[in-house]
Amino acid sequence: MNPPLLDRAAIVELMPYGPDFLWVDEVLEQDGDRRIVTNKHYLANASIVRDHTPAGVTLVPGVILIEQAAQSALLLGLRSGHVASGKAAFLGRVKADFLAPVVCPAKVEVDLVVSVLRAEAIGFAAKLKSDLQLCAHIAGVCVLVDAPAPSI
């Protein structure tokens, strides 16, 4: 297995979100400005999932998987130079088909293809796999805006 193109520390530097709201740990592949493969490791004791335990099984919430795909799209835009540093992405539209639950601990891989990549928006379609099993198809449009200044 090849080392990641980008690790979490480098991703934290690129993204407009703090480390507690970052849903991408590594960039595994990138094909120019059209495709990116990322992953995230989810632990059962992480605060975002530890209380999401239907029937006693810790699951990653679907909305977090959607955010993981959207952040992967933003990361591709930033890395390809089509999106200016300091931009944040807001989901304007999303369609998600969840095919299997993501049981923690798990590694979720996003294989994302961009259909629209402009300074003001990114359109994408992604396949998500949890430990090599297809778990979701997610398509969406992210609207890009200047990241809000931190409040004091």
Backbone bond lengths (Angstrom), bond angles and torsions (degrees), N, CA, C in turn:
res aa  C-N    CA-C-N  psi(-1)  N-CA   C-N-CA  omega(-1)  CA-C   N-CA-C  phi
1 M - - - 1.448 - - 1.530 109.79 -
2 N 1.317 115.81 134.36 1.459 121.08 -179.46 1.525 110.90 -76.02
3 P 1.327 116.58 150.59 1.463 118.36 175.76 1.530 109.45 -67.26
4 P 1.347 117.51 155.68 1.472 119.29 -179.91 1.530 111.16 -65.04
5 L 1.327 115.70 151.43 1.462 121.01 174.50 1.523 110.62 -69.48
6 L 1.327 115.30 -33.09 1.461 121.94 -179.86 1.518 108.24 -143.36
7 D 1.337 116.56 135.38 1.466 119.73 176.41 1.526 109.91 -100.63
8 R 1.307 116.10 177.71 1.472 121.44 -174.82 1.526 112.24 -57.83
9 A 1.316 117.96 -42.68 1.469 120.58 -178.35 1.530 110.92 -59.75
10 A 1.317 116.93 -42.60 1.471 120.77 179.00 1.530 110.91 -69.06
11 I 1.326 116.71 -35.77 1.469 120.78 179.41 1.529 110.37 -67.21
12 V 1.326 117.25 -39.85 1.469 121.33 177.84 1.532 109.95 -57.99
13 E 1.321 116.84 -38.22 1.469 121.35 179.89 1.526 112.09 -67.12
14 L 1.323 117.80 -32.81 1.470 122.14 -177.24 1.522 113.65 -82.50
15 M 1.315 116.49 -37.91 1.461 121.35 -169.45 1.527 111.93 -84.66
16 P 1.351 117.06 150.40 1.467 120.55 -179.08 1.535 113.29 -83.72
17 Y 1.317 117.42 8.67 1.458 121.86 -177.62 1.521 109.76 -107.35
18 G 1.320 116.54 153.09 1.451 120.46 175.34 1.520 110.58 -74.16
19 P 1.319 117.38 164.19 1.464 120.97 -175.93 1.528 114.06 -60.92
20 D 1.328 118.45 -24.75 1.464 120.32 179.87 1.524 112.97 -77.05
21 F 1.344 117.71 -13.65 1.458 120.47 177.85 1.529 110.48 -120.79
22 L 1.301 115.65 32.84 1.466 121.50 179.39 1.521 107.96 -106.51
23 W 1.328 117.39 122.16 1.459 122.42 -175.11 1.518 112.48 -111.03
24 V 1.326 116.38 24.14 1.471 122.11 174.57 1.526 107.12 -132.20
25 D 1.345 116.66 124.40 1.458 121.09 177.95 1.525 112.98 -95.96
26 E 1.336 116.18 -34.01 1.473 120.06 -175.27 1.523 110.50 -148.74
27 V 1.332 114.84 148.86 1.461 121.29 166.71 1.516 105.90 -100.90
28 L 1.334 117.12 118.98 1.464 121.95 -176.79 1.519 112.00 -93.52
29 E 1.331 116.61 -37.72 1.466 121.79 -179.43 1.516 108.71 -146.16
30 Q 1.339 115.16 154.01 1.459 120.65 170.55 1.513 108.12 -150.63
31 D 1.335 115.22 128.68 1.455 121.61 176.41 1.521 107.67 -110.92
32 G 1.333 115.77 91.27 1.453 120.98 178.39 1.508 112.43 56.51
33 D 1.342 115.23 -131.10 1.460 119.94 -178.40 1.524 112.40 -109.53
34 R 1.343 117.17 20.75 1.457 120.36 -176.37 1.529 115.44 -118.56
35 R 1.325 118.42 -20.35 1.468 119.24 -175.09 1.519 109.72 -147.81
36 I 1.348 114.76 142.78 1.459 120.93 175.65 1.522 108.33 -144.47
37 V 1.319 116.23 145.80 1.466 122.20 174.35 1.526 106.58 -122.40
38 T 1.337 115.08 124.06 1.465 121.44 -178.85 1.523 109.21 -129.28
39 N 1.327 115.62 169.97 1.464 118.19 172.28 1.516 111.45 -145.81
40 K 1.320 113.09 164.94 1.456 122.53 177.18 1.519 107.85 -143.69
41 H 1.320 116.30 135.20 1.458 122.32 176.32 1.531 108.27 -98.52
42 Y 1.312 116.19 123.10 1.464 121.84 178.78 1.518 108.64 -107.24
43 L 1.322 115.84 126.36 1.462 122.02 177.69 1.525 109.03 -103.95
44 A 1.303 116.91 146.60 1.461 121.63 -176.59 1.524 112.59 -65.13
45 N 1.330 117.85 -22.75 1.463 119.92 -178.40 1.530 112.93 -96.34
46 A 1.341 118.49 4.03 1.459 120.93 177.05 1.520 109.52 -66.25
47 S 1.330 116.99 140.98 1.464 120.69 -173.77 1.523 113.07 -58.45
48 I 1.319 118.63 -32.92 1.470 120.85 -176.82 1.525 112.31 -70.43
49 V 1.323 118.25 -23.16 1.467 120.35 -176.03 1.520 114.75 -117.15
50 R 1.304 119.17 -18.86 1.469 119.95 -169.85 1.521 114.13 -61.69
51 D 1.337 117.78 -25.25 1.463 119.79 178.17 1.522 112.28 -101.54
52 H 1.318 117.07 5.17 1.469 121.24 177.52 1.528 106.75 -97.98
53 T 1.328 114.74 77.78 1.466 120.76 -170.09 1.522 112.41 -129.20
54 P 1.340 117.79 66.27 1.462 117.74 175.28 1.531 109.88 -62.96
55 A 1.309 116.47 134.31 1.471 123.11 179.07 1.531 111.75 57.10
56 G 1.344 116.74 26.53 1.457 120.53 176.21 1.519 115.03 79.29
57 V 1.326 118.06 8.70 1.463 122.17 179.59 1.518 108.21 -109.73
58 T 1.323 117.53 128.41 1.463 121.31 -179.05 1.520 109.78 -80.59
59 L 1.339 115.87 118.46 1.461 122.42 -177.88 1.525 111.14 -117.13
60 V 1.333 115.97 149.26 1.457 121.23 172.03 1.534 106.99 -79.09
61 P 1.332 118.47 125.53 1.464 120.03 178.35 1.535 111.46 -62.48
62 G 1.318 116.10 142.06 1.460 120.98 -179.79 1.512 113.28 -57.64
63 V 1.327 117.47 -36.46 1.456 120.15 -179.49 1.537 111.11 -63.50
64 I 1.312 118.05 -30.50 1.465 121.14 176.84 1.529 109.96 -71.20
65 L 1.323 117.72 -36.14 1.470 120.18 176.02 1.528 110.39 -65.27
66 I 1.324 117.10 -38.11 1.467 120.34 175.68 1.525 110.02 -62.01
67 E 1.315 117.17 -45.20 1.467 121.01 178.66 1.524 111.26 -63.45
68 Q 1.318 117.37 -37.11 1.473 120.82 177.46 1.524 110.08 -60.18
69 A 1.333 117.34 -43.57 1.471 120.66 178.52 1.525 110.61 -65.57
70 A 1.334 117.83 -44.07 1.463 121.14 -179.62 1.529 111.24 -63.22
71 Q 1.322 117.80 -40.77 1.464 120.35 177.74 1.523 111.28 -67.12
72 S 1.321 117.60 -32.81 1.466 120.48 175.94 1.528 110.00 -64.67
73 A 1.347 116.72 -40.09 1.466 120.87 177.56 1.523 110.68 -63.20
74 L 1.318 117.16 -45.51 1.467 120.69 178.27 1.521 110.74 -61.45
75 L 1.306 116.64 -42.21 1.460 120.95 179.39 1.533 111.41 -60.22
76 L 1.327 117.22 -41.83 1.466 120.50 176.41 1.529 110.46 -61.44
77 G 1.331 116.81 -44.57 1.459 119.98 178.44 1.515 112.82 -60.83
78 L 1.324 116.78 -42.62 1.464 121.39 178.70 1.525 111.38 -66.18
79 R 1.340 116.73 -45.39 1.471 120.58 -178.01 1.525 112.85 -68.50
80 S 1.324 117.30 -29.46 1.461 119.99 -178.57 1.531 112.42 -85.89
81 G 1.334 116.56 -9.45 1.458 120.43 179.19 1.524 114.57 86.57
82 H 1.328 118.12 0.74 1.460 121.12 179.01 1.525 112.54 -79.60
83 V 1.320 116.73 -20.65 1.456 121.88 179.24 1.525 107.86 -116.03
84 A 1.327 115.62 128.59 1.458 120.57 -178.39 1.519 111.15 -71.22
85 S 1.311 115.86 146.72 1.453 121.53 174.39 1.526 108.86 -57.82
86 G 1.322 116.46 143.71 1.453 120.71 179.89 1.512 113.79 91.33
87 K 1.335 117.74 2.21 1.461 121.14 176.64 1.522 109.29 -89.46
88 A 1.317 115.43 145.52 1.461 121.82 174.37 1.526 107.45 -117.48
89 A 1.320 116.10 152.22 1.461 121.38 -178.80 1.520 109.96 -108.02
90 F 1.338 115.19 132.62 1.457 121.79 174.01 1.516 107.58 -119.06
91 L 1.302 117.30 129.87 1.461 120.17 -179.73 1.522 109.95 -68.84
92 G 1.328 115.02 119.28 1.452 120.30 177.07 1.515 111.31 -91.21
93 R 1.322 114.92 -30.42 1.465 120.60 179.25 1.519 107.55 -154.62
94 V 1.343 115.44 144.34 1.463 119.49 177.61 1.524 109.28 -150.13
95 K 1.312 114.61 144.05 1.466 121.84 171.82 1.514 105.84 -130.31
96 A 1.309 116.25 124.16 1.461 120.45 -177.75 1.519 110.04 -127.97
97 D 1.307 115.23 130.54 1.454 122.59 172.70 1.520 106.98 -115.13
98 F 1.322 116.85 113.76 1.452 121.29 -179.77 1.524 108.23 -95.77
99 L 1.323 115.91 122.96 1.453 121.76 -171.94 1.526 113.27 -104.55
100 A 1.324 116.76 -24.14 1.469 121.73 -179.74 1.525 108.00 -157.27
101 P 1.328 117.76 147.96 1.469 119.37 177.79 1.527 110.75 -71.23
102 V 1.326 115.44 151.96 1.461 121.42 174.72 1.524 106.66 -103.28
103 V 1.323 115.68 106.46 1.464 122.84 -177.38 1.527 108.68 -93.20
104 C 1.329 115.75 129.12 1.471 120.87 -179.92 1.520 110.95 -82.85
105 P 1.320 117.38 147.70 1.462 126.85 -2.29 1.527 110.41 -74.01
106 A 1.347 114.81 149.89 1.460 119.38 -178.59 1.516 110.02 -154.66
107 K 1.309 115.41 154.27 1.460 122.22 169.22 1.517 105.81 -111.02
108 V 1.331 116.68 122.16 1.458 121.37 179.77 1.526 108.40 -108.50
109 E 1.321 114.63 124.13 1.463 121.79 179.35 1.522 109.25 -104.50
110 V 1.316 116.62 133.47 1.457 123.58 176.87 1.522 107.89 -108.91
111 D 1.329 116.41 123.19 1.467 122.56 172.71 1.523 105.38 -111.07
112 L 1.324 116.44 105.02 1.454 122.56 -168.36 1.521 111.36 -117.37
113 V 1.331 115.76 134.71 1.461 122.94 176.19 1.521 107.11 -117.72
114 V 1.328 115.37 133.83 1.457 121.55 -179.87 1.520 109.28 -93.18
115 S 1.335 116.42 132.77 1.465 121.55 176.17 1.522 111.47 -101.74
116 V 1.324 117.17 -29.04 1.469 123.22 177.48 1.518 106.89 -135.68
117 L 1.333 116.14 130.70 1.464 120.13 178.42 1.522 107.60 -140.26
118 R 1.329 114.77 99.80 1.459 121.53 -179.91 1.518 109.13 -131.23
119 A 1.309 115.65 170.65 1.461 120.52 -179.10 1.519 111.89 -62.70
120 E 1.349 117.39 -24.05 1.459 119.30 -176.17 1.529 114.26 -109.03
121 A 1.345 118.12 -8.28 1.470 118.96 -177.47 1.528 111.27 -160.52
122 I 1.325 114.38 153.18 1.468 122.38 174.14 1.527 107.19 -131.29
123 G 1.325 116.64 124.31 1.458 121.72 172.20 1.517 108.28 -102.76
124 F 1.321 118.00 140.06 1.459 120.07 -174.97 1.518 112.35 -149.02
125 A 1.323 114.38 159.93 1.463 123.18 170.07 1.520 106.65 -135.43
126 A 1.321 116.49 134.61 1.464 120.19 -175.27 1.517 111.32 -135.78
127 K 1.328 114.34 145.94 1.456 122.26 169.17 1.520 106.57 -109.80
128 L 1.311 116.35 130.69 1.454 120.90 178.85 1.516 109.24 -112.58
129 K 1.322 115.01 135.33 1.458 121.45 177.25 1.515 108.65 -123.05
130 S 1.316 114.95 138.22 1.448 121.72 173.93 1.517 107.59 -111.37
131 D 1.311 115.19 115.12 1.466 120.05 -178.55 1.529 110.55 48.21
132 L 1.333 115.65 47.95 1.473 127.11 174.48 1.531 114.52 76.51
133 Q 1.352 119.19 -0.47 1.459 121.69 177.21 1.526 108.67 -100.90
134 L 1.345 116.54 129.89 1.459 121.08 177.72 1.528 109.05 -60.57
135 C 1.331 116.71 124.90 1.469 120.05 -177.53 1.521 113.17 -120.23
136 A 1.343 118.62 -19.19 1.465 118.75 -179.31 1.515 111.12 -163.15
137 H 1.333 114.62 150.21 1.459 123.72 165.14 1.521 105.44 -114.04
138 I 1.319 116.76 127.75 1.462 120.38 -179.26 1.522 108.22 -132.76
139 A 1.332 116.09 129.26 1.456 122.12 175.57 1.519 107.67 -127.05
140 G 1.318 116.37 145.20 1.452 117.96 -179.08 1.499 113.12 -166.98
141 V 1.314 113.74 176.44 1.454 122.91 174.05 1.515 107.13 -129.30
142 C 1.316 115.60 124.74 1.457 121.84 175.46 1.527 108.48 -101.00
143 V 1.308 116.11 128.93 1.462 121.91 173.01 1.523 106.78 -91.31
144 L 1.329 116.45 130.85 1.457 121.09 -176.60 1.522 110.59 -99.87
145 V 1.309 116.22 129.77 1.458 122.92 179.87 1.521 109.12 -135.51
146 D 1.322 116.68 163.08 1.449 119.45 174.06 1.514 108.75 -63.08
147 A 1.323 115.95 134.12 1.467 120.03 178.51 1.513 109.20 -62.85
148 P 1.332 117.62 134.33 1.474 119.86 178.61 1.517 110.61 -61.46
149 A 1.320 114.98 145.84 1.461 120.02 176.42 1.528 108.30 -69.95
150 P 1.344 117.02 143.95 1.467 118.84 178.78 1.513 110.47 -62.53
151 S 1.331 116.52 141.27 1.465 120.18 176.69 1.515 109.67 -85.37
152 I 1.287 114.68 150.22 1.475 120.02 -177.04 1.499 109.41 -103.31
